[in-house]
Amino acid sequence: MIILSLGCTFFIFPQSVGINQTGAEPHSSAILDVESKSKGFLPPRMTIYQRDAIVSPTDGLMIFNTSSGCPNYYFQDHGMSIAEQLVLLYMWYFNSHI
């Protein structure tokens, strides 16, 4: 009986997680689907030094930078604010469409 129950746990893989107050199923394209009409999403809060100490961050990793008061995310091995990324995108667009 114990061997059978242990074997079954290896074949159960959760596909998506939904966090909401309605009990709605998560969207099939999302690994995490958060919905609320009265609350927001609170990413991890850390200083610029704590952000820069993250080992091997992946593109898209998001934090709230308490040193600058801005949300930051990783892109191509750089932690940057969304405003910095918009400036880079504008410069790329302007330079490639001259």
Buried (B, 14 or more C-beta within 10 A) or exposed (E): EEEEEEEEEEEEEEEEEBEEEEEEEBEEEEEEBEEEEEEEEEEEEBEBEBBEEBEEBEEEBEBBBEEBEBEBBBBEEBBBBEEBBEEBEEEEEEEEEE
